Amino acid sequence: MRPEDVDAAERLTALAYGADRTDDRRRRWCDRIRHLLTTDPGGCWVADDGGDGAADAAGPGASGEAGSINGVAVALRRDLLWVLSTYAVHPDHQSRGIGTALLGAAIDYGAGCLRGLVTSRPDPQALRRYRRAGFTLHPTMRLTGVVDRASLPAVDGVRVGTAADLDLVDSVDRRVRGATHRPDHAFVMAHSTLLVCDLFTASGYAFLADWGVTRLAATNRAVAQRLLWAALARTAPGSPADVRNLTSDQEWAIDVGLAAGLRLDQDAYLALRHMRPPAPYVPSSAFG
Ligand SMILES: CC(C)(COP(=O)(O)OP(=O)(O)OC[C@H]1O[C@@H](n2cnc3c(N)ncnc32)[C@H](O)[C@@H]1OP(=O)(O)O)[C@@H](O)C(=O)NCCC(=O)NCCS
């Protein structure tokens, strides 16, 4: 993938996901992929029809017109963890093997990584690809709705974090998921609010965007619950909150969400290779 492919990749993924992105979400999607092109150029792949109808996985620097792409896969490596961030083939070109070629290129980028993680959509073709690539599929749940303000408890020990707290974020990440998000800190800090809880016995952090909790990790469940309550308390009254990618390992989160009056639904799948679902942890859809 080259920087000039990003806009076409955005349109292609919106079409393949059936997503109706606002201008803001579209810009943010493109900014994220440009960020990953900088941190993980070898993990960013497009399928380019090459103008002759033949589908080739085209790597960085390969020839081809921007806009003629019919598939995209973006993977990142963080320490020894491989994460798939985006994966789609144009609906008119699916089921012809393009997705298999793209996923193969993205997985090859993870050579040497010990573990793999994908927050998968509930797409039968994607699930087929992930399982056949050796991933274990863990069904996930999602909490949505408007927080019942009357349910909010007083929460001590949680404050808004700054760049000075990113070492704490790294150490919690290493404990909980065996890998940091270090190269993504600047991008994530620019797009969300960091909450931290640093007690004598345990610590944790959460990232919040205007639509909900985008990531949360802690070294024990009590701190994770404190952070989630604090995050829900910060949602604008009357506007919906969203917490996704919750396997049954995250009952600490489900219990908080239900107590806060949120609705629990089936979400999708967390596809993992050589690891159990990290806990207590709310995985980021984009960064694992
Ligand atoms: C997932 C996706 C990228 C795969 O790309 P693709 O080019 O269709 O992939 P392939 O053709 O290599 O493989 C598709 C597989 O699904 C199978 N398949 C096709 N239609 C299917 C259906 N309705 N149900 C189940 N499997 C189906 C194909 O037989 C093929 O499997 P096989 O090669 O083992 O026989 C593409 O389908 C897609 O963009 N889906 C929508 C977006 C999405 O949800 N992406 C995943 C985000 S996590």
PDBQT file of the ligand as one rigid body, heavy atoms in Angstrom, charges set to zero:
ROOT
HETATM    1  C1  LIG A 301     -13.366 -11.341   4.439  1.00  0.00    +0.000 C 
HETATM    2  C2  LIG A 301     -12.948 -10.953   3.028  1.00  0.00    +0.000 C 
HETATM    3  C3  LIG A 301     -11.855  -9.887   3.108  1.00  0.00    +0.000 C 
HETATM    4  C4  LIG A 301     -12.396 -12.205   2.310  1.00  0.00    +0.000 C 
HETATM    5  O1  LIG A 301     -12.046 -11.847   0.999  1.00  0.00    +0.000 OA
HETATM    6  P1  LIG A 301     -12.407 -12.808  -0.236  1.00  0.00    +0.000 P 
HETATM    7  O2  LIG A 301     -11.677 -12.306  -1.424  1.00  0.00    +0.000 OA
HETATM    8  O3  LIG A 301     -13.869 -12.959  -0.312  1.00  0.00    +0.000 OA
HETATM    9  O4  LIG A 301     -11.718 -14.153   0.300  1.00  0.00    +0.000 OA
HETATM   10  P2  LIG A 301     -11.448 -15.504  -0.467  1.00  0.00    +0.000 P 
HETATM   11  O5  LIG A 301     -12.137 -15.523  -1.776  1.00  0.00    +0.000 OA
HETATM   12  O6  LIG A 301      -9.981 -15.732  -0.466  1.00  0.00    +0.000 OA
HETATM   13  O7  LIG A 301     -12.079 -16.509   0.563  1.00  0.00    +0.000 OA
HETATM   14  C5  LIG A 301     -13.445 -16.455   0.898  1.00  0.00    +0.000 C 
HETATM   15  C6  LIG A 301     -13.873 -17.787   1.474  1.00  0.00    +0.000 C 
HETATM   16  O8  LIG A 301     -15.231 -17.707   1.915  1.00  0.00    +0.000 OA
HETATM   17  C7  LIG A 301     -15.989 -18.744   1.276  1.00  0.00    +0.000 C 
HETATM   18  N1  LIG A 301     -17.315 -18.186   1.133  1.00  0.00    +0.000 N 
HETATM   19  C8  LIG A 301     -17.822 -17.486   0.114  1.00  0.00    +0.000 A 
HETATM   20  N2  LIG A 301     -19.089 -17.124   0.394  1.00  0.00    +0.000 NA
HETATM   21  C9  LIG A 301     -19.383 -17.610   1.614  1.00  0.00    +0.000 A 
HETATM   22  C10 LIG A 301     -20.535 -17.584   2.447  1.00  0.00    +0.000 A 
HETATM   23  N3  LIG A 301     -21.642 -16.959   2.078  1.00  0.00    +0.000 N 
HETATM   24  N4  LIG A 301     -20.459 -18.193   3.639  1.00  0.00    +0.000 NA
HETATM   25  C11 LIG A 301     -19.349 -18.817   4.038  1.00  0.00    +0.000 A 
HETATM   26  N5  LIG A 301     -18.216 -18.875   3.298  1.00  0.00    +0.000 NA
HETATM   27  C12 LIG A 301     -18.238 -18.281   2.101  1.00  0.00    +0.000 A 
HETATM   28  C13 LIG A 301     -15.262 -19.031   0.010  1.00  0.00    +0.000 C 
HETATM   29  O9  LIG A 301     -15.559 -20.322  -0.442  1.00  0.00    +0.000 OA
HETATM   30  C14 LIG A 301     -13.809 -18.895   0.444  1.00  0.00    +0.000 C 
HETATM   31  O10 LIG A 301     -13.376 -19.993   1.205  1.00  0.00    +0.000 OA
HETATM   32  P3  LIG A 301     -12.356 -21.109   0.615  1.00  0.00    +0.000 P 
HETATM   33  O11 LIG A 301     -11.330 -20.406  -0.194  1.00  0.00    +0.000 OA
HETATM   34  O12 LIG A 301     -11.788 -21.738   1.835  1.00  0.00    +0.000 OA
HETATM   35  O13 LIG A 301     -13.245 -21.989  -0.193  1.00  0.00    +0.000 OA
HETATM   36  C15 LIG A 301     -14.139 -10.407   2.208  1.00  0.00    +0.000 C 
HETATM   37  O14 LIG A 301     -15.097 -11.410   2.068  1.00  0.00    +0.000 OA
HETATM   38  C16 LIG A 301     -14.783  -9.169   2.804  1.00  0.00    +0.000 C 
HETATM   39  O15 LIG A 301     -14.374  -8.063   2.487  1.00  0.00    +0.000 OA
HETATM   40  N6  LIG A 301     -15.830  -9.316   3.635  1.00  0.00    +0.000 N 
HETATM   41  C17 LIG A 301     -16.588  -8.174   4.130  1.00  0.00    +0.000 C 
HETATM   42  C18 LIG A 301     -15.759  -7.267   5.010  1.00  0.00    +0.000 C 
HETATM   43  C19 LIG A 301     -15.354  -7.933   6.290  1.00  0.00    +0.000 C 
HETATM   44  O16 LIG A 301     -16.185  -8.312   7.076  1.00  0.00    +0.000 OA
HETATM   45  N7  LIG A 301     -14.025  -8.050   6.512  1.00  0.00    +0.000 N 
HETATM   46  C20 LIG A 301     -13.478  -8.688   7.676  1.00  0.00    +0.000 C 
HETATM   47  C21 LIG A 301     -13.179  -7.678   8.701  1.00  0.00    +0.000 C 
HETATM   48  S1  LIG A 301     -12.622  -8.446  10.195  1.00  0.00    +0.000 SA
ENDROOT
TORSDOF 0
